[in-house]
């Protein structure tokens, strides 16, 4: 049963809304509060509110304050605004607050029912998903974290037909989009954070670089001093919304450890530290994994990836596992030519070098993440090369 909160001083309006909600199926639990009471006590509304119905006041000022406070405290809860006069100023305030629907007063039951249907449809579409968050982090610069996170996102979308989002959280030097697309972002992560009070599924989707129908990238900004523009609370709101709209959310954290990236690690279902077979990586990797364990992350949340793996390396896989006291979960072979060609083209090796050992390892990695051998839809790979599905 959904909880509807009506913010109004009008007792007659409240009774009209109550009559509409009483005959709806499934039933809706209705409660109300006046604008004055709410503005005096912002904690007066229960946390389990699912939909807000807000009546606009005659002066407009209290309506603006109510909308702003609701957007700050309940950024993901849909708001339906009930208005007598749709002035441009009021509608602009409503848009900024993330209002989903505007219904004219005096209230007609049919109009409210249709607005509730549209809002409920969006809520239902979001509720059925609980996306998995995968955080990729470099133990040392140059590990290949961006290449792996970007191409894993592409592989999940194209090979496993999973609706996938890649978030570039490398705030200073993020360039994940370049690895799988030649498109330039018109909106970035920093821009989305600036509009966090009106963030919804549509705004998030419109902010992405759409690489394929199933793969979108929320690009990093090229601006400097982003610590002031992107904070942990904003990242948490984005991730919570993304989990309801995408089956996999991959985060490229780069090398940095900040309060913002730590929030992304906290929210992750799996953390993938990226190492190579050298002593500097071994030393930094040990420190990083020990730090994760000190945070209380369970060992099974951490899956180590060895990139550019060589059988004849001086530092062997057994050396790594013994020193790290942790199993090596995944290995990506050393293939400089394929990687270099892929990066320069801005095209995944799954598309440009489909028969390479690196592509085969990426395919196995996608198998591991999805848990089942799925058959992809006709995507770019099959259209270009006209071969049978890889994952079958």
N, C-alpha and C positions, 0 to 999 in steps of 0.2 A: 504494500500500500504506500503510495507516494504522499509525502507531507507537503501541503501547499500553505504558504504563509501569505496572508493578505495584509498589506500595509495601507491602511485607510482610516480616515476619521468618519466615514460615511456608513452609518449602520444599515441604511437601505441597500447600498451597494453590496455590503457584506452578505446580506440575506439573499440577494439575487445570485451572487457567486455560489453561495452555499447550495441553493436549489439546483444550479447547473452541475455541481460536483456530486451531489447526492445520487443523481441518476446515471452517472458515468460508470462504466465498467472497464477495468477494475476500479473499485471505490478509491476515493481520495480523502485523506484526512486533512481537514481544513481548520486553521487557527488564524487569529488576526491580532494586529497591533497597530496603534495609531502612529503617525509620523512623529508626533511630539514625544511620546513615550520612548520610541526607538532612538531618537536623537539624544534623549537624556540618558539612555542606558543601552549601549550598543551590544551588550551581552544578553539582552532580553529575548533574543530569538534563539530557539534551540538549534544545535549544531546539525541536526539531521534534516534540515530544510532541503527539499528537492526542487521546488519551484517557488519563485516569488511573484506575486501580483502586486504591483505598486500603483496606487492612484496618484496622478499628478495633482499638486496643490494649485490653488488659484494664483499665488504669487510666484510659483516656480522655484523659489529659492530653496525651500525645504525639500522639494523633490530632488533637486540637484544634490543636496547633501546626503539624502537617503540613498540615492543611486550610487554615489561615490563611496559611501561607507560599505554598502552591500558588495560592491565590486572589489573592495580591498579585502574584506573578510571572507567572502564566498566567491572567489574568482571563477569557479567552475559551475556555479549554480545558475541556471537560466532565469532571466527576469522578463516578465511580461508587463509592459507599461500600459496603464489605462488612462486615456487622455480625452479631455473635452475639446481642446484646441491644439492641433498639431503645428505649433510654431516651429520655425527653423531652429531657433535657439534651443528649444526643448529637445527636438529630434537630434541635434548635434550632441547635447549632453547625454542623451540616451545611447547613442552610438559609442561614445567614449566610455560609457559604463558597461558596454557589452550587452545591452538589451537585445533579446532575441526577437520579440514580437511587440507590436504596438496595436492596441485595440481601442476603438473609439467609444466614448461615452455619449449619451446614455447606453448602457450595456445591452447588447443583444445576445441571447444565449448561443445562437448559432455561431456568431463571430468568436466568442470565447472558446467554444468547443473546438472550432477549427484551429485556433491558436494553440490550445492545449494538445491537440492531436499532433501538430507539427513539432512542438517541443518534445512531446513524449516519443515521437519517432526518432528524433536525434538522440535522446537519452537511451532508448532501447538499442540503437545501433552501436552506441558507445559501450553499453554495459556488457555486451556479450563477449568482449575481448578483454584479455588480461595479458598484454604483451610482455615479452621477456626482454629485460635490459642487459646488454652485454657491454662491459667497459674494457677498452683496450688501452694499455699503458706501457710506455717504453721504459725499460730499466736504465737505458743510457741512450744518448742521442744517436740517431742513425740506425735504429733497430729495425725499421720497416713497419712501424705501428700504423702509419696512415695508409700505406699500401695494403696491409692486411685487413684493416677495418673496412676500408672502402670496397675492396674486392669481395670480402665476405658479405657485405650488404648487397652487392650486385648479384652474387651467387645465390643468396637466399631468395632474392626476388625472381631471378630468371630461371634458376634450376629447380627451385622448390616451390615456386609460385606463392611466396610469402609476401604479404604487404609489409614493407621494410622502410624504416627511417634511419638515416645516418646523421648524427649530430656532431658537428665539428666543434669540440670544446677546447681545442688548442687556441686559446684566446689571443696569443701574441703572433703566432706564425702559422695559423691554420690554412691549409690548402687542400683539404680532402676532396673537394668537388673536382679539382683538376685531374684526379687520378682516374675518374670514370666518366667525365663529361667535359665538353668544350664550352658549356654555357657559363655566362657570368651571372652571379646572383644579383637580383634587384632588391632582395630583402635578406638580411642576415640575422644571426642569433641575437646580436645586440639590438637590432631594430625590434625584434619580437619582444625582448625584455622591456623595451621602452613602452610597449603597448600591452604589458602583462595584465592590466586591469580589464581589458576587453578581449583577452585571449579566449578563443574557442576553437573547435575543430576546423571550421572554415578558414579562420585567420591563419592557423598553423599550416594547413594544407596550401594556402595561397602563398606562403612565405618560402616554400621549398623550390629547389631546382629539381624538376621532374626528369630523372635520368631514363627511367622506363615506367610503364604504367604501374609497376609494383615497387619501384625504388625511388625515394625522394631524399634529398640532402638539404639539411639546414646548415647553411654555410657560415663559417666564421667571418667576423668583420675584419676589414683591413685597417680600421682605426686603432690608434694607440690609447693607452690608459683605460683599458676595458674593465679593469677591476671595479671601477666606479659605475659601470653600465650593466654588468652581469653579476648577480649575487646568488648565494646558495638557495635562498627562498624562491627566486624566480626559476632557477633550474629545476627545483622540486616540482613546482607547478607545471612546467613544461613536460617533465617526465611523467607525471601523473596523468596528464591529458593524453600524452602520446601512448601510454599503455592501453588506453581505451580505444585507440584508433589504429594502432599498428601491431602486427604480430611479433615483430622483432624491432627493438630500438638499439642501435649500435652507437657507442660514444667513442670518438677519437680524443683521448685526453692528452696526447703528446707525451711530453716528459715532465710537465709541471705538476706540482702538488700544492694546491691552494685550498682555501675553505670551499670554494666552488667545486673544484674537481673532487674533493673528498665527499661532498654531498652526492655527487654522481656515483662514486664508489659505494657509498652507503646504500644507495637505491638499487645497485646492480644485483642481478641474479647470479651472474658469473663475472669474475675479473680475469682478464687475460694479460698477464705480464709478458712482454716480448723480450727475449734474450738472444744473444748470439754466443758462439763458443769461443769466448776470449776471457782472460782473467778480469779485465775491467767490468765486463758484463756480469761475471760470476760474483764479484765483490758487491756491486750495486744491487744485483738481483737478490742477494742474500739479505741485505739491509732492507730492501723493499718488502720482501715476503715476511721477514721478522716483524716489520712495522705493521703489516696487515694483520698478523696474528695477535699483536699487542692491542689492536683496535677491537679484537673480539670476532673478527671474520672467521668463520669456520674454514677448515682446510679444503673442504669440498667446493667452496665458493671460488677457489683460486685454481685456475688451469693454466699452467705455464706453456707457452709456445716458444720453441726454438726456431728462429728464422735463419735462413742461409745455412742450413745444417749440412755438415760434411762428415763423412765417415772417417776421413784421415786427419781430422783436426787434432791438435795437441791436447786441447781440453775436450775430453770425451763426454758423451751423454751420462755415463756412469759417474764421472767426476762431478758433473753438474748436480745430479740427483743426490749424491752423497753430501756435497757441501750445502746444498739448499735444503736438505732433509725434506724433499718434496718431489713427487713424481713428475716427470716430463709428460704432459698430456698430448701435445701435438708437435709435429715436425714439419717445417716447410723447407724444401730443398734449395740449395744454392743455385740460382740460374740467373746470373746477372744480365745476360742478353735479353731474355724474355721480359724481365722486370723493366729494364731500361727502355725497351721498345714500347712496352705498355704505357709507361709514364709519359714518354715523349708523344705518343699518339693520343693520350687521354682516353684509352680504351682498355677495358679489362682483358687480362690474358685468357680468360674464359671465352672471350670473343676473338681475340687476335692470335692466340697460340693455344688452341683448344687441345692439342695432343701433347703438350709439354708436360714434363713431370711436375711442374709447379701447378698447372691447372688441375692435374689429377689429385694433388694434395688438397687444393682448395675444394674440390668436389667432395673428397672424403670428410673435410672439415664441415661442410654444409650438411652432409649425411649425419654427422655426429650431433649437430645443433638441432636438427629437425627431429631426430629420433626414429624416423621412418623413411623408407625409400619411396619418395613421392615422384609423380610424373609431372613435369612442368607444362604450362600452357605453351602455345606456339609463340615464342618470344624472339628476340633479336638473334640469338644463337642459332636456333633452328631455321629461321628465315634465311640467314646468311649462308649457312653451311649445309642445310637440308639433310641433317643426320638425325638418327633416332634419339629420343630423350636420354640424357646422361644418367639421371637418377631414376632407375627403374628396376 
